[in-house]
Amino acid sequence: MTLTEEQVRYVADLANLRLSESEVVKMTHDLGSILTYIEQLNELDTASVPPMTQVLFEGDETATLREDIPHVSLTNAEALANAPASGAGYFKVPKVIDRS
């Protein structure tokens, strides 16, 4: 599948990424290669392949790898103890999406 540089810039903008011209060229090639490979995978006939719920062993739909044993969770104070910034019982983080 062929992507245009404009499409790559559009996707980068949606992800709030700033790409240089050389990065746009590289991403255009790399993403195009990935999409071409996915197209090849979509051509495979998987009609006779049964769906799997767990790739590691046979099991039912809710199969897990370990017993689900409840344990004591961190308190709010413990969770926030090493946070660079916190307030009102929450982590404070810098604003990451600014579309101004």
C-alpha positions in Angstrom: 0.0 0.0 0.0 1.3 3.4 -0.9 1.0 6.3 1.6 1.6 9.9 0.7 3.7 12.2 2.8 0.5 14.3 3.3 -1.2 11.2 4.9 1.8 10.7 7.2 1.8 14.3 8.3 -2.0 14.0 9.0 -1.5 10.9 11.2 1.4 12.5 12.9 -0.7 15.6 13.6 -3.4 13.4 15.1 -0.8 11.8 17.4 0.5 15.3 18.2 3.9 14.4 16.8 6.2 16.9 15.1 8.2 15.1 12.4 11.1 16.6 10.4 11.1 16.3 6.6 13.5 13.3 6.8 11.3 11.6 9.4 8.3 12.1 7.2 10.1 10.5 4.2 11.3 7.6 6.4 7.8 7.1 8.0 6.1 7.2 4.6 8.3 4.3 3.5 8.2 2.3 6.8 4.4 2.7 7.3 3.8 1.8 3.6 5.8 -1.4 4.1 3.9 -2.3 7.2 0.5 -1.8 5.5 1.7 -3.9 2.5 2.6 -6.7 4.8 -0.8 -6.5 6.5 -2.5 -6.7 3.1 -0.5 -9.9 2.5 -1.7 -11.3 5.8 -5.3 -10.4 4.9 -5.0 -12.6 1.8 -4.5 -15.7 3.8 -7.5 -18.1 4.0 -8.1 -18.6 7.7 -11.7 -20.0 7.4 -10.6 -23.4 8.6 -8.5 -22.2 11.5 -10.5 -22.3 14.8 -10.4 -19.2 16.9 -8.1 -19.3 19.9 -8.7 -17.8 23.3 -5.1 -18.4 24.6 -2.1 -19.0 22.5 0.0 -20.8 25.2 -2.3 -23.7 26.1 -5.7 -25.3 25.5 -8.4 -23.7 27.6 -11.8 -22.2 27.8 -12.6 -18.6 27.0 -11.7 -17.4 30.5 -8.4 -19.4 30.7 -5.7 -17.5 32.6 -2.1 -18.2 33.3 -2.2 -17.9 37.1 -4.7 -18.0 39.9 -6.4 -14.7 40.6 -5.6 -14.1 44.2 -6.7 -10.8 45.8 -4.0 -8.9 47.7 -3.7 -5.6 49.5 -3.4 -2.7 47.1 -1.4 0.5 47.6 -3.0 3.2 49.5 -3.5 6.6 47.8 -0.6 8.1 49.8 1.7 5.2 48.9 0.9 5.5 45.2 1.5 9.2 45.2 4.6 9.1 47.4 7.2 9.2 44.6 5.1 11.3 42.2 6.9 14.5 40.9 3.7 16.4 41.4 0.4 15.6 43.1 -2.6 17.3 44.5 -6.0 16.6 45.9 -5.2 12.9 45.9 -4.3 12.7 42.2 -1.2 12.7 40.0 -0.5 16.0 38.4 0.8 15.8 34.9 1.6 18.5 32.3 -0.9 19.2 29.6 0.0 17.1 26.6 -2.6 18.2 24.0 -2.6 21.9 23.2 -4.2 22.7 19.8 -3.7 26.4 19.9 
